[in-house]
Amino acid sequence: MSASTIRRCCPRRFASRRRKVPREPMSEPRLRSVRCVADADCHRMVYDDYGPLESPHAVVCVHGLTRNAGDFERLARALAADGWRVLAPDIAGRGRSERLADPQAYGVPQYVRDIVTMLAHARVETVDWIGTSMGGLIGMGLAVLPGHPVRRMLLNDVGPRVPKAALRRIADYVGVPWRFEDFEDALAHLRKAYEPFGLTEEADWRELARISLRREEDGTLTNNYDLRIAAPFEAIADEDLELWDLWDGLRLTEPPMVLRGARSDLLLAEDIEGMTRRGPGARPMEIEGCGHAPTLMVPDQIALVRGWLGEKPAPGAAA
């Protein structure tokens, strides 16, 4: 019996086979994970993948020290709606990603290795990098390697020098546990802890709290990261972190865009001046009303990033 005869006899069966499966809206993230390797373990890193899955080019958004991929949800949705593919990982020990067996492994060299593993898993060949604080340092660590995939870079309130006063401030809070019975109490604490972010809208604060907290089995709310990420800070918090050699070694297609919170204690105005004169140069922009660091969650900052990327998506991205 021929295939055409079978189709005539069983039209419903073949109609169901031809029915198209609804596609996810491009602005909705696909939850993905990849197994990465450290000296003492294998661990899974979770990442959100927005936009055209087949694109070999992606915007990679990497969060700060105690943060996670949720910080970029609004930005990533906006960029995906423009046709960009966006990858936003939870770096090891944060959010949904697994913790490292050795707390001393929490550092930029390990994170760079994990990012390279993620890019291979996602079949991404070239990258535009957006990094907040630690995320910017990871991008710099990647973009000095021979054969690296980074074309362009936006550094959000971070540069090649981190003053010891800022390092000490971070060291003093990063390992402190939070534990709240009530969301409103947690929200009040976060308003104080993250005041430098410069948020003004109630909805933004509640969104930030949702991203920042993890609910334990007993119902309490606590830090959404492994407190042991504090371990490496004891060795570096007593002097300025100087990474000018790293800055001088960056090889990109254009000078990085560098955002600075006007009240930042981590990226100083004097260092911005040095960044414009050395290495790849810099295109600085100061963000009023905040310190360390601009959230990239609010409309004007999202518009700024969209302008930096340009209106036309990268080759290989769906228009």
C-alpha positions in Angstrom: 0.0 0.0 0.0 1.4 3.4 -1.0 2.0 6.3 1.4 -0.6 8.3 -0.3 -3.2 5.6 0.1 -2.4 5.3 3.8 -2.9 9.1 4.2 -6.3 8.9 2.5 -7.3 6.0 4.8 -6.0 7.6 8.0 -6.3 11.4 7.6 -6.5 12.2 11.3 -3.3 10.3 12.1 -1.3 12.2 9.5 -2.9 15.5 10.3 -1.8 15.2 13.8 1.8 14.5 12.7 1.8 17.6 10.5 0.6 19.8 13.3 3.2 22.3 14.2 4.4 22.4 17.8 4.0 26.0 19.2 7.4 27.8 19.4 8.5 29.5 22.5 8.4 33.3 22.3 12.0 34.4 21.6 11.9 36.6 24.7 11.3 33.6 27.0 14.4 32.0 28.5 15.3 28.3 27.9 16.7 26.8 31.1 19.9 25.0 30.3 22.8 23.5 32.3 26.3 22.2 31.5 28.7 20.1 33.5 31.9 22.0 34.2 35.2 20.7 35.8 37.2 22.1 38.7 40.3 20.6 40.4 38.2 19.0 43.1 34.9 18.3 41.4 32.5 18.4 38.5 29.7 20.8 38.9 26.7 21.9 37.0 26.3 25.5 35.9 22.8 26.7 35.0 22.2 29.3 32.4 19.3 31.0 30.7 19.3 31.1 26.9 17.1 33.7 25.2 16.5 34.5 21.6 17.4 32.5 18.4 18.8 29.2 19.5 20.6 28.6 16.2 22.6 31.9 16.4 26.4 31.3 16.7 26.7 34.8 18.2 25.4 35.7 21.6 25.3 38.6 24.1 26.7 37.1 27.3 25.5 38.8 30.6 27.4 37.9 33.7 26.4 39.1 37.2 28.3 40.5 40.2 29.8 38.6 43.2 26.7 37.7 45.2 24.2 38.1 42.4 22.8 35.7 39.7 21.3 35.6 36.2 18.0 37.0 37.4 19.6 40.4 37.4 19.5 40.4 33.6 16.0 39.0 33.1 14.5 42.3 32.0 17.5 43.3 29.8 17.7 39.8 28.2 14.0 39.8 27.3 14.4 43.3 25.7 17.5 42.2 23.7 15.8 38.9 22.7 12.8 40.9 21.4 15.3 42.8 19.2 16.6 39.5 17.7 19.7 39.0 19.9 20.6 35.6 21.4 21.4 36.2 25.1 23.1 33.8 27.6 22.9 34.6 31.3 24.6 32.1 33.6 24.4 31.6 37.3 28.1 31.5 38.1 29.1 28.5 40.3 27.9 28.8 43.8 25.1 31.3 42.9 21.4 30.9 42.2 20.5 27.5 40.6 24.1 26.4 39.9 25.9 23.9 42.0 28.4 24.8 44.7 32.1 24.0 44.4 33.7 21.4 46.6 36.7 23.6 47.3 35.8 27.1 48.4 39.2 28.4 47.4 38.3 27.6 43.8 35.8 30.4 43.8 37.7 32.9 41.6 38.0 34.3 38.1 40.2 31.6 36.6 37.6 28.9 37.5 34.8 31.1 36.2 36.5 31.7 32.9 36.9 28.0 32.4 33.2 27.5 33.1 32.2 30.2 30.7 34.2 28.6 27.9 32.5 25.3 28.7 29.1 27.0 28.5 29.9 28.7 25.1 30.9 25.3 23.7 27.7 23.7 25.0 25.6 26.5 23.5 27.6 26.3 20.2 28.4 30.0 20.4 31.4 31.2 18.4 31.5 35.0 19.0 30.3 37.1 21.9 29.4 40.6 23.0 30.1 40.7 26.7 28.1 42.5 29.4 29.7 42.2 32.9 28.7 43.7 36.2 31.5 44.0 38.7 32.8 40.4 39.0 31.2 39.7 35.7 33.4 42.3 34.1 36.5 40.8 35.6 35.5 37.4 34.2 35.1 39.0 30.8 38.5 40.6 31.0 40.1 37.3 32.1 38.6 35.7 29.0 39.4 38.5 26.5 43.1 38.3 27.1 43.3 34.7 26.0 44.6 33.8 22.5 41.7 32.9 20.3 39.0 34.3 22.7 35.5 34.8 21.3 34.8 38.3 22.6 34.2 41.1 20.1 32.9 43.9 22.2 32.6 44.5 26.0 30.4 46.6 28.3 31.9 46.8 31.8 29.4 47.8 34.5 31.1 49.6 37.3 34.3 47.7 37.3 37.8 48.3 35.9 41.4 47.2 36.2 41.8 48.6 39.8 39.6 47.7 42.8 40.4 49.9 45.8 41.2 48.0 49.1 38.4 50.0 50.9 35.9 48.5 48.5 37.4 45.0 48.8 37.2 45.3 52.6 33.6 46.4 52.5 32.7 43.4 50.3 34.7 41.0 52.6 32.8 42.3 55.6 29.3 41.4 54.2 29.7 38.6 51.6 30.0 35.8 54.2 27.2 37.0 56.5 24.1 34.8 56.5 20.7 36.2 56.1 17.7 34.5 57.6 14.2 35.9 57.5 10.8 34.5 58.4 8.9 37.2 56.6 9.4 38.6 53.0 8.7 42.2 54.1 11.5 41.9 56.7 13.8 40.6 54.1 12.8 43.4 51.7 13.5 46.1 54.3 17.0 44.6 54.8 17.7 44.5 51.1 16.7 48.1 50.7 19.5 49.1 53.1 22.1 46.6 51.8 21.5 47.5 48.1 20.8 51.2 48.5 23.7 52.0 46.2 21.8 50.3 43.4 19.7 53.5 43.2 16.3 51.8 42.6 13.3 54.1 43.3 10.3 52.0 42.3 8.6 49.6 44.7 8.1 47.0 41.9 11.9 47.1 41.2 12.8 46.5 44.9 10.4 43.5 45.1 11.8 42.1 41.9 15.4 42.5 43.3 14.3 40.8 46.5 12.9 37.8 44.5 16.2 37.4 42.7 18.3 37.8 45.8 16.6 35.3 48.2 16.3 31.6 48.4 13.5 29.8 50.4 14.8 27.0 52.5 12.8 23.8 53.3 11.7 25.3 56.6 10.2 28.3 54.9 12.9 30.8 55.9 14.4 33.2 53.3 18.2 33.3 53.0 21.1 34.3 50.7 20.8 33.0 47.2 24.5 32.0 47.0 27.1 29.9 48.8 28.5 31.8 51.7 31.8 30.2 51.1 32.5 32.4 48.2 33.9 34.7 50.9 36.8 32.4 51.5 39.2 33.9 48.8 38.7 37.4 50.0 40.8 37.2 53.1 43.9 36.9 51.0 43.2 40.0 48.8 41.2 42.5 50.8 44.2 44.2 52.5 45.5 46.0 49.4 44.3 47.4 46.1 43.6 44.8 43.4 45.7 46.0 40.4 44.9 44.4 37.1 46.4 47.0 34.7 48.4 44.3 32.9 45.2 42.5 32.2 43.6 45.7 30.8 46.6 46.4 28.6 46.3 42.9 27.2 42.6 43.2 26.1 42.1 42.7 22.4 38.6 43.8 21.2 37.1 45.2 18.0 36.4 48.6 19.7 37.1 50.3 23.1 34.9 48.9 25.9 31.9 50.8 27.0 32.4 51.5 30.8 29.5 52.4 33.0 30.2 54.0 36.4 27.7 54.7 39.1 28.2 58.3 40.1 28.7 57.3 43.8 30.7 54.2 43.2 33.5 53.2 45.6 34.7 50.4 43.4 35.3 52.1 40.1 36.9 55.5 40.8 36.8 58.5 38.4 40.6 58.7 38.4 40.8 55.1 37.2 38.3 55.8 34.4 40.8 58.4 33.1 43.6 55.8 33.1 41.4 53.3 31.3 40.8 55.8 28.4 44.5 56.2 27.9 45.8 52.6 28.3 45.2 49.3 26.7 42.1 49.1 24.5 40.9 52.6 25.6 37.4 53.1 27.0 34.1 54.9 26.3 33.0 56.0 29.8 29.5 56.9 30.8 28.5 58.0 34.3 25.1 56.8 35.7 23.5 59.4 38.1 21.6 58.4 41.2 23.5 55.2 42.1 26.8 53.8 43.4 28.0 50.3 42.9 26.5 49.2 40.7 23.8 50.3 38.2 21.3 47.4 38.0 20.7 47.4 34.2 17.1 46.6 35.2 15.5 50.1 34.7 14.3 51.4 31.3 16.9 54.1 30.8 19.8 51.7 31.5 18.2 49.0 29.3 17.9 51.6 26.5 21.6 52.5 27.0 22.6 48.9 26.5 20.4 48.5 23.4 22.0 51.6 22.0 25.5 50.2 22.6 24.7 47.0 20.8 23.1 48.8 17.9 19.8 48.3 16.1 20.9 45.6 13.8 21.3 42.1 15.3 24.6 40.2 14.8 25.1 38.0 11.7 23.3 34.7 12.3 20.7 36.2 14.7 17.1 36.2 13.6 15.8 39.7 12.7 
